[in-house]
Amino acid sequence: MTNPFAQAGWFNDEVAPAQRYTYKRLHSERYIPATSPLFGALPHSPHEASPDYIRFTFDSVDGDILDCSLTGSDDQEIFKITTNRYADGLTSTNFIKNGDNVFARIEWTTPPFVKIDDSLPRQELHAWIKCTEKSERIRTVKINEEDITLERCKRSIYAYKAGKRGADSDFVAKFSSGDDAPTLDVVPKTVLKGYFEPILVALVALTEHQNLPES
């Protein structure tokens, strides 16, 4: 099975850019990505440690975050992501915290399903992660009754709450996959508002994977 979201231009860097709105620079110039975003203010997370961000690293043997540990700055495991294929043919990705507590699950069926404890009842993944008419590289999810935009910029995915016409956008998180281990930068309020776990699940659903079986 290929990633169900690897279509409609999501992974196509050659799509024509949509109209770009003027946006407010947040914090400082170093938070603005080198490539102009399509919509909203997408502050660029710093390469060095910053009190404005909490950085997590995806520790994976093969670089695919379907099976990995998410560690903090002290290398302590915060979450674990495991993908298993069961005897009945079902392949699912489980999100685990506190040792053995599975708090979320993606079932890679056709169509895929997702469930997040205390946040999202089991439903089709496409019903939660939605396409938008604004751009082929933008998706939206609803978390705790708030709309979060996920925008792909080359090898990064930005999560933010969009303001009107792209102004005053509220940065939530940034996922980066480069030559080094993938990272996730979040602001402290992302954790406090309960966005962290759902954002993590959405990012796994929106990244390319090599280890999903053919349906």
ABEGO torsion letter per residue (X at the ends): XBBAABBGGAABAABBBBBBBBBBBBGBAAABBABBBABEBBBBBBABBBAABBBBBBBBAAGBAABBBBBBAAGBBABBBBBBBBAAGBBBBBBBBGGABBABBBBBBOBBBBBBBGABBBBBAAAABBBBAABAABBBBBBGGBBBBBBBBEABBBBBBBBBGGBGBBBABBBBBBABBBBBBBBAAAAAAGAAAAAAAAAAAABBBAABBBX
